[in-house]
Amino acid sequence: MTKKVTNHVKVYTCKCCKKQLTTDSNGKLIELTPKYQDINSTLERIYENRLMRLKQKSLSSSIY
């Protein structure tokens, strides 16, 4: 595993041929094309923003 985009989407690199693969919406491995790189970066941004909001919400609720 090269990169964890979200809990369900990851990027893998083959040790032999160095080809990059990612998981699609069905959980199957597919080649990492520019289209899927864009999708993964958008998913990662949304996922990180969601985690930050949840963390801030839990911190603010624990203060009261």
C-alpha positions as CSV (number, residue, x, y, z in Angstrom):
1,M,0.0,0.0,0.0
2,T,1.5,3.3,-1.1
3,K,-1.2,5.8,0.2
4,K,-4.4,5.7,2.2
5,V,-6.9,8.1,0.7
6,T,-9.8,7.2,3.0
7,N,-10.7,4.1,5.1
8,H,-12.0,2.4,1.9
9,V,-9.8,3.8,-0.9
10,K,-6.1,3.1,-1.1
11,V,-3.4,3.4,-3.7
12,Y,-1.1,0.4,-4.3
13,T,2.2,0.1,-6.2
14,C,3.3,-3.2,-7.8
15,K,6.8,-4.2,-6.6
16,C,7.7,-5.8,-10.0
17,C,6.4,-3.3,-12.6
18,K,5.9,-0.2,-10.4
19,K,2.3,0.2,-11.8
20,Q,0.0,2.1,-9.5
21,L,-3.5,0.7,-8.8
22,T,-6.4,2.1,-6.7
23,T,-9.7,0.7,-5.5
24,D,-12.8,1.7,-7.4
25,S,-16.3,2.2,-6.1
26,N,-16.9,-1.6,-6.1
27,G,-13.7,-2.3,-4.2
28,K,-11.9,-3.8,-7.2
29,L,-8.3,-2.8,-8.1
30,I,-8.0,-0.7,-11.2
31,E,-5.1,1.2,-12.9
32,L,-4.5,4.6,-11.4
33,T,-5.2,6.9,-14.4
34,P,-5.2,10.8,-14.2
35,K,-9.0,10.6,-13.9
36,Y,-8.8,8.4,-10.8
37,Q,-5.9,10.5,-9.4
38,D,-8.2,13.5,-9.5
39,I,-11.1,11.6,-7.9
40,N,-8.8,10.3,-5.2
41,S,-7.4,13.8,-4.4
42,T,-10.9,15.2,-4.2
43,L,-12.0,12.3,-1.9
44,E,-9.0,12.8,0.3
45,R,-9.7,16.5,0.7
46,I,-13.4,15.9,1.6
47,Y,-12.4,13.1,4.0
48,E,-9.8,15.3,5.8
49,N,-12.2,18.2,6.1
50,R,-14.9,15.9,7.5
51,L,-12.4,14.5,10.1
52,M,-11.4,18.0,11.1
53,R,-15.0,19.1,11.6
54,L,-15.8,16.0,13.7
55,K,-12.7,16.5,15.8
56,Q,-13.5,20.2,16.4
57,K,-17.1,19.3,17.2
58,S,-16.0,16.7,19.8
59,L,-13.6,19.1,21.3
60,S,-16.1,21.9,21.6
61,S,-18.7,19.5,23.1
62,S,-16.3,18.2,25.7
63,I,-15.5,21.7,26.9
64,Y,-19.2,22.3,27.9
